[in-house]
Amino acid sequence: MSLKSALQIFLCIAASVFPGLAQASGPIEIGPACATSGCMPGDAPGLPITIGEPGSYRLTGNLVQTSPAVDAILIEASDVWLDMGGFHISGSCAGDPPCAPQGVGAGIRSAFPTVNVTVRNGSLRNISGHGIDLPGDHHRVEGVVVNRTGGSGLSLGSGYVHTSQFLRNAAYGVIFQHDSIVADCQVSLNGLQGIASIGAGAILVRNVARGNLRGIYSIGGEAVVADNQLVDNLEQGLLLLGNGVVGGNVARGNGAAGIEASTPDSVLVRNVSAQNGGHGISGLEGTVAIDNLASENEGDGIHTASESLATRNQTFDNGVRGVFVNVGSIARENTSRSNGDDGLFANDSSNVSENAASENTGHGISVNGRSRIFGNTSRDNTRTGLRMQSNTGFSENLSSGNGEGETSGGTAMGTNMCGTNVVCP
């Protein structure tokens, strides 16, 4: 027998024993047909289907998780590409979150410390553990739907997550450890955070987070959170616990603050925050808040701690103040109208300039001691137009039509107008 003939016979026998090898030039096929006998060398019969070598694999049919303690697919190699082929992996965890029975078995799991695993183009539902569990780094997940699991929809070390949906999972929609991108995803009705970043380096863009405990939760710092929709979450739409840049997000109808940066030195730019149960937008020391719109929130529209900058923000119809800045801050060119208390409040040693406050239920602009008030306009507020402590200097302001007087306290450092063509005393 020639070497060529012997090789052909060997390949035929191998293909019959391990059907996934039949297409050696393309992805190795795995699925329910081969799972009973083992889909490839090293894969024992039954679940999990174990992928032990780098390469490209394709799911050829639907899989059913046989036990809450058993993974459906286990990846024990790095550099694996798994195309689910539009098929689904399902389990027996049923009911509203949290589903039952819960367990440790995942739909797809990679063994730590595998890297560079891609999962795409399929769905997982009613899995007892995590839908997809990829510890290690540099993974990629795209085009998947993970619905109603007993754990998180997706748990990974780091990687890129794109155009996927994570819905009604008992824990997180997506949780990752560091240096990851999550873009164009929907995370809704999960028991904990929609998206949770535990370490530094998160980039979260164009996602929709609705009806979770919190929409987005980022701890590690150096985060970029941009152009997300954060709607109807039970607590904050966004809670940032490490410094970062937050821009272009819409937070509406959340149970606590719309956007809360509970860490110093965050930058909050061009966000819209409306109808939330707490402050519209809030930040700690050194916050920079620019060009934001905050309306109809139960707390303040914009609320920042000391040494912050609030500029060119618009605040309307909030339950308490339009803008609040604490000690040593700058408030400039903000517009505050029809808020439930002061239009703008600044604590000691602040610089308040070129703001407009009108029709607020409290004072138009209220400033504590050792501050400077310059070039502001305060009209038609229920209380005083400019309320100041005696050691606050003010100049070039216009105050008109306010219910309890145009100015109170303060030391005039220049000309101020109280009403039309009337110089303040």
C-alpha positions as CSV (number, residue, x, y, z in Angstrom):
1,M,0.0,0.0,0.0
2,S,1.3,3.4,-0.9
3,L,1.9,6.1,1.6
4,K,-0.8,8.3,-0.1
5,S,-3.4,5.5,0.2
6,A,-2.5,4.8,3.8
7,L,-2.9,8.5,4.6
8,Q,-6.3,8.7,2.9
9,I,-7.6,5.6,4.9
10,F,-6.3,7.2,8.1
11,L,-8.1,10.5,7.4
12,C,-11.4,8.6,6.6
13,I,-11.2,6.7,9.9
14,A,-10.3,9.8,11.9
15,A,-13.2,11.7,10.3
16,S,-15.7,9.0,11.3
17,V,-14.5,8.9,14.9
18,F,-14.0,12.7,15.3
19,P,-16.5,14.4,12.9
20,G,-15.1,17.8,13.6
21,L,-11.9,16.9,11.8
22,A,-13.7,16.3,8.5
23,Q,-13.2,19.9,7.5
24,A,-9.5,20.3,8.2
25,S,-9.2,23.3,5.9
26,G,-12.0,25.2,7.7
27,P,-13.4,25.6,11.2
28,I,-13.6,22.4,13.3
29,E,-17.3,21.6,13.7
30,I,-18.6,20.8,17.2
31,G,-22.2,20.2,18.3
32,P,-24.8,17.8,19.7
33,A,-24.1,15.2,17.0
34,C,-20.5,14.7,18.1
35,A,-20.9,15.5,21.8
36,T,-22.1,12.0,22.7
37,S,-18.8,10.4,21.5
38,G,-16.3,13.3,21.7
39,C,-15.9,15.9,19.1
40,M,-12.1,15.8,18.8
41,P,-9.1,14.2,20.4
42,G,-9.0,15.0,24.1
43,D,-12.7,15.6,24.3
44,A,-14.5,13.0,26.5
45,P,-18.0,11.9,25.5
46,G,-20.8,14.1,26.8
47,L,-20.6,17.7,28.1
48,P,-18.6,19.7,28.4
49,I,-17.3,19.8,24.8
50,T,-13.7,20.4,25.6
51,I,-11.6,22.5,23.2
52,G,-8.0,21.7,23.9
53,E,-6.1,23.2,21.0
54,P,-5.8,26.7,19.4
55,G,-7.9,27.1,16.2
56,S,-11.2,28.0,14.7
57,Y,-14.4,26.1,15.8
58,R,-18.0,26.3,14.7
59,L,-21.1,25.1,16.6
60,T,-23.4,23.1,14.3
61,G,-26.5,22.8,16.4
62,N,-28.2,23.7,19.7
63,L,-26.7,22.4,23.0
64,V,-28.5,21.8,26.2
65,Q,-26.7,22.1,29.5
66,T,-27.2,18.7,31.2
67,S,-26.6,19.7,34.8
68,P,-26.3,23.0,36.8
69,A,-22.8,22.0,37.7
70,V,-21.6,21.2,34.2
71,D,-20.3,23.6,31.5
72,A,-21.6,23.2,28.0
73,I,-18.3,24.2,26.3
74,L,-15.0,24.3,28.0
75,I,-12.0,26.0,26.3
76,E,-8.6,24.9,27.6
77,A,-6.4,26.6,25.0
78,S,-5.6,30.2,24.1
79,D,-6.1,31.6,20.6
80,V,-9.5,30.0,20.0
81,W,-12.2,31.4,17.7
82,L,-15.6,30.0,18.4
83,D,-18.4,30.8,16.0
84,M,-21.8,29.7,17.4
85,G,-23.3,29.7,14.0
86,G,-26.5,31.4,15.1
87,F,-27.3,28.4,17.4
88,H,-28.1,28.6,21.1
89,I,-27.0,26.9,24.3
90,S,-29.8,26.5,26.8
91,G,-30.2,25.2,30.4
92,S,-32.9,24.7,32.9
93,C,-32.6,27.8,35.1
94,A,-36.0,29.4,34.8
95,G,-38.1,32.2,36.2
96,D,-37.6,35.9,36.8
97,P,-34.1,36.9,38.1
98,P,-32.7,35.2,40.0
99,C,-33.6,32.1,38.0
100,A,-33.5,28.6,39.5
101,P,-31.8,26.2,39.8
102,Q,-28.5,28.1,40.0
103,G,-25.2,26.4,39.7
104,V,-21.5,26.8,38.8
105,G,-21.9,25.4,35.2
106,A,-21.4,28.0,32.5
107,G,-22.6,28.0,28.9
108,I,-19.1,28.7,27.6
109,R,-16.1,28.8,29.9
110,S,-12.4,29.3,29.3
111,A,-9.9,27.9,31.8
112,F,-7.6,30.5,33.4
113,P,-5.1,31.7,32.2
114,T,-6.2,31.3,28.6
115,V,-6.0,34.5,26.4
116,N,-7.3,35.6,23.1
117,V,-10.6,33.7,23.0
118,T,-13.3,34.9,20.6
119,V,-17.0,34.0,21.0
120,R,-19.5,35.3,18.5
121,N,-22.8,34.9,16.7
122,G,-25.1,33.0,19.0
123,S,-27.3,33.0,22.1
124,L,-27.3,31.5,25.6
125,R,-30.3,31.3,27.8
126,N,-31.4,29.7,31.1
127,I,-27.8,28.8,32.0
128,S,-27.4,27.9,35.7
129,G,-24.1,29.8,36.1
130,H,-22.5,32.5,34.0
131,G,-23.6,32.6,30.4
132,I,-20.0,33.2,29.2
133,D,-17.0,33.1,31.6
134,L,-13.7,34.1,30.2
135,P,-11.0,34.8,32.8
136,G,-7.7,35.9,31.4
137,D,-7.1,38.7,29.0
138,H,-7.6,39.9,25.4
139,H,-10.8,38.1,24.7
140,R,-13.5,39.2,22.2
141,V,-17.3,38.7,22.4
142,E,-19.6,40.0,19.7
143,G,-23.0,39.4,18.3
144,V,-24.3,37.3,21.2
145,V,-27.5,37.3,23.3
146,V,-27.3,36.1,26.9
147,N,-30.6,35.9,28.6
148,R,-31.8,34.8,32.1
149,T,-28.8,33.1,33.7
150,G,-28.1,32.2,37.3
151,G,-24.9,34.2,37.3
152,S,-23.6,37.0,35.1
153,G,-24.3,37.3,31.4
154,L,-20.6,37.8,30.7
155,S,-17.6,37.7,33.0
156,L,-14.1,38.3,31.7
157,G,-10.7,39.4,32.6
158,S,-10.2,41.9,29.8
159,G,-11.2,42.2,26.2
160,Y,-13.6,43.7,23.7
161,V,-17.4,43.3,23.8
162,H,-19.5,44.5,20.9
163,T,-23.1,44.5,19.6
164,S,-24.4,42.1,22.2
165,Q,-27.3,41.8,24.6
166,F,-27.2,40.7,28.2
167,L,-30.7,40.5,29.7
168,R,-32.3,39.4,33.0
169,N,-29.2,37.8,34.4
170,A,-29.2,37.2,38.2
171,A,-25.9,39.0,38.8
172,Y,-24.2,41.4,36.3
173,G,-25.0,41.9,32.7
174,V,-21.2,42.3,31.9
175,I,-18.4,42.3,34.5
176,F,-14.7,42.6,33.7
177,Q,-11.5,43.2,35.6
178,H,-9.5,45.8,33.6
179,D,-8.6,47.4,30.3
180,S,-11.8,46.5,28.3
181,I,-14.1,48.1,25.8
182,V,-17.8,47.5,25.9
183,A,-19.6,49.1,22.9
184,D,-23.0,49.1,21.3
185,C,-24.5,46.6,23.8
186,Q,-27.8,46.4,25.6
187,V,-27.8,45.5,29.3
188,S,-31.2,45.3,30.8
189,L,-33.1,44.0,33.8
190,N,-30.0,42.4,35.4
191,G,-30.0,41.8,39.2
192,L,-26.9,43.8,39.8
193,Q,-25.0,46.3,37.6
194,G,-25.7,46.4,33.9
195,I,-22.0,46.9,33.2
196,A,-19.4,46.6,36.0
197,S,-15.7,47.6,35.6
198,I,-13.6,46.4,38.6
199,G,-10.2,47.7,37.5
200,A,-8.7,50.6,35.5
201,G,-8.9,51.3,31.8
202,A,-12.6,50.9,31.0
203,I,-14.0,52.3,27.7
204,L,-17.8,52.1,27.7
205,V,-19.5,53.7,24.7
206,R,-22.9,53.7,23.1
207,N,-24.5,51.1,25.4
208,V,-28.1,51.0,26.6
209,A,-28.5,50.1,30.3
210,R,-32.1,49.9,31.5
211,G,-33.8,48.5,34.6
212,N,-30.7,47.2,36.3
213,L,-29.7,47.8,40.0
214,R,-27.3,50.4,38.5
215,G,-26.8,51.0,34.8
216,I,-22.9,51.4,34.8
217,Y,-20.6,50.9,37.7
218,S,-16.9,51.7,37.3
219,I,-14.3,51.4,40.1
220,G,-10.8,51.4,38.8
221,G,-10.2,54.8,37.4
222,E,-9.0,56.1,34.0
223,A,-12.4,55.3,32.6
224,V,-14.1,56.7,29.5
225,V,-17.9,56.5,29.6
226,A,-19.5,58.1,26.6
227,D,-22.8,58.3,24.7
228,N,-24.6,55.7,26.8
229,Q,-28.3,55.6,27.6
230,L,-28.9,55.0,31.3
231,V,-32.6,54.6,31.9
232,D,-34.9,53.4,34.7
233,N,-32.2,51.8,36.8
234,L,-33.1,51.2,40.5
235,E,-30.2,53.3,41.9
236,Q,-27.7,55.4,39.9
237,G,-27.7,55.5,36.2
238,L,-23.8,55.7,36.4
239,L,-21.7,55.4,39.5
240,L,-18.1,56.2,38.9
241,L,-15.7,55.3,41.8
242,G,-12.5,56.0,40.0
243,N,-11.5,59.1,38.1
244,G,-12.5,59.3,34.4
245,V,-14.2,61.2,31.6
246,V,-17.9,61.0,31.3
247,G,-19.4,62.6,28.2
248,G,-22.5,62.6,26.0
249,N,-24.5,60.2,28.2
250,V,-28.3,60.4,28.8
251,A,-29.5,59.4,32.3
252,R,-33.2,59.4,32.8
253,G,-35.6,58.0,35.4
254,N,-33.0,56.4,37.6
255,G,-33.9,55.9,41.3
256,A,-30.9,57.8,42.7
257,A,-28.5,60.2,41.0
258,G,-28.5,60.1,37.2
259,I,-24.7,60.4,37.0
260,E,-22.6,60.2,40.2
261,A,-18.8,60.6,40.2
262,S,-17.9,59.6,43.7
263,T,-14.2,60.2,43.2
264,P,-12.1,63.3,42.8
265,D,-11.0,64.9,39.6
266,S,-13.6,63.5,37.2
267,V,-14.6,65.3,34.0
268,L,-18.3,65.4,33.2
269,V,-19.1,67.0,29.8
270,R,-22.2,67.3,27.7
271,N,-24.4,64.9,29.6
272,V,-28.1,65.0,29.9
273,S,-29.6,64.0,33.3
274,A,-33.4,64.2,33.8
275,Q,-36.1,62.9,36.1
276,N,-33.8,61.0,38.4
277,G,-34.5,60.3,42.1
278,G,-31.3,62.1,43.4
279,H,-29.0,64.8,42.0
280,G,-28.9,65.0,38.2
281,I,-25.1,65.1,38.1
282,S,-22.8,65.0,41.1
283,G,-19.0,64.9,41.7
284,L,-16.4,65.0,44.4
285,E,-13.4,67.4,44.8
286,G,-11.9,68.7,41.7
287,T,-14.8,67.8,39.4
288,V,-15.1,69.6,36.1
289,A,-18.7,69.8,34.9
290,I,-19.1,71.5,31.5
291,D,-22.1,71.9,29.1
292,N,-24.4,69.5,30.9
293,L,-28.2,69.7,31.0
294,A,-29.9,68.7,34.2
295,S,-33.7,68.9,34.6
296,E,-36.5,67.6,36.8
297,N,-34.3,65.7,39.2
298,E,-35.4,65.3,42.8
299,G,-32.1,66.7,44.1
300,D,-29.8,69.4,42.7
301,G,-29.3,69.6,39.0
302,I,-25.5,69.9,39.3
303,H,-23.8,69.1,42.7
304,T,-20.1,69.2,43.1
305,A,-17.7,69.2,46.1
306,S,-14.8,71.6,46.8
307,E,-12.4,73.1,44.3
308,S,-14.6,72.2,41.3
309,L,-15.4,73.9,38.1
310,A,-19.0,74.2,36.9
311,T,-19.4,76.1,33.6
312,R,-22.0,76.5,30.8
313,N,-24.4,74.0,32.5
314,Q,-28.2,74.4,32.1
315,T,-30.4,73.4,35.1
316,F,-34.2,73.6,35.0
317,D,-37.0,72.4,37.3
318,N,-34.9,70.4,39.7
319,G,-36.3,69.7,43.2
320,V,-33.6,71.5,45.1
321,R,-30.9,73.8,43.7
322,G,-30.0,74.2,40.1
323,V,-26.2,74.3,40.7
324,F,-24.3,73.6,44.0
325,V,-20.6,74.0,44.3
326,N,-18.6,73.7,47.5
327,V,-15.7,75.6,48.9
328,G,-13.1,77.1,46.6
329,S,-15.0,76.4,43.4
330,I,-15.7,78.3,40.2
331,A,-19.2,78.6,38.8
332,R,-19.4,80.4,35.5
333,E,-21.9,80.9,32.7
334,N,-24.5,78.5,34.1
335,T,-28.2,78.9,33.5
336,S,-30.6,78.0,36.3
337,R,-34.3,78.4,36.0
338,S,-37.4,77.2,38.0
339,N,-35.6,75.1,40.5
340,G,-37.1,74.2,43.9
341,D,-34.5,76.1,46.0
342,D,-31.7,78.4,45.0
343,G,-30.8,78.8,41.4
344,L,-27.1,78.6,42.3
345,F,-25.4,78.1,45.6
346,A,-21.6,78.5,46.1
347,N,-19.8,77.9,49.4
348,D,-16.9,79.9,50.8
349,S,-14.0,81.2,48.7
350,S,-15.7,80.6,45.4
351,N,-15.7,82.6,42.2
352,V,-19.2,83.1,40.7
353,S,-19.4,84.9,37.4
354,E,-21.7,85.4,34.4
355,N,-24.4,83.1,35.6
356,A,-28.1,83.6,34.9
357,A,-30.7,82.6,37.6
358,S,-34.4,83.1,37.1
359,E,-37.8,82.0,38.6
360,N,-36.2,79.8,41.2
361,T,-38.2,79.2,44.5
362,G,-35.2,80.1,46.7
363,H,-32.6,82.8,46.1
364,G,-31.4,83.4,42.6
365,I,-27.7,83.2,43.6
366,S,-26.6,82.4,47.1
367,V,-22.9,82.7,48.1
368,N,-21.1,82.3,51.4
369,G,-18.1,84.2,52.6
370,R,-14.8,85.3,51.1
371,S,-16.2,84.8,47.6
372,R,-16.4,87.0,44.5
373,I,-19.6,87.6,42.5
374,F,-19.2,89.2,39.1
375,G,-21.4,89.8,36.0
376,N,-24.4,87.6,37.0
377,T,-28.0,88.1,36.2
378,S,-30.7,87.2,38.8
379,R,-34.4,87.8,37.9
380,D,-37.8,87.0,39.2
381,N,-36.8,84.5,41.9
382,T,-39.0,84.0,44.9
383,R,-36.4,85.1,47.5
384,T,-33.4,87.4,47.1
385,G,-31.7,88.0,43.8
386,L,-28.2,87.9,45.3
387,R,-27.8,86.5,48.8
388,M,-24.3,87.0,50.2
389,Q,-22.4,87.0,53.4
390,S,-20.8,90.4,54.4
391,N,-17.3,89.5,53.4
392,T,-18.3,88.6,49.8
393,G,-17.5,91.2,47.1
394,F,-19.8,91.7,44.2
395,S,-19.8,93.9,41.1
396,E,-21.3,94.3,37.6
397,N,-24.4,92.2,38.5
398,L,-28.0,92.7,37.5
399,S,-30.7,91.8,40.0
400,S,-34.4,92.5,39.1
401,G,-37.9,91.5,40.1
402,N,-37.0,89.2,43.0
403,G,-39.5,88.6,45.8
404,E,-37.4,89.4,48.9
405,G,-35.2,92.1,47.5
406,E,-32.4,92.4,44.9
407,T,-29.4,92.0,47.2
408,S,-28.7,90.9,50.7
409,G,-25.3,91.3,52.5
410,G,-22.0,91.5,50.5
411,T,-19.7,94.3,49.8
412,A,-20.1,96.2,46.6
413,M,-16.8,96.3,44.7
414,G,-18.2,98.1,41.7
415,T,-21.5,99.1,40.1
416,N,-24.4,96.7,40.4
417,M,-27.9,97.2,39.0
418,C,-31.0,96.5,41.1
419,G,-33.9,96.7,38.6
420,T,-33.9,98.7,35.4
421,N,-31.5,101.6,35.5
422,V,-31.3,101.6,39.3
423,V,-27.9,101.3,40.9
424,C,-27.9,99.0,43.9
425,P,-27.3,100.9,47.2
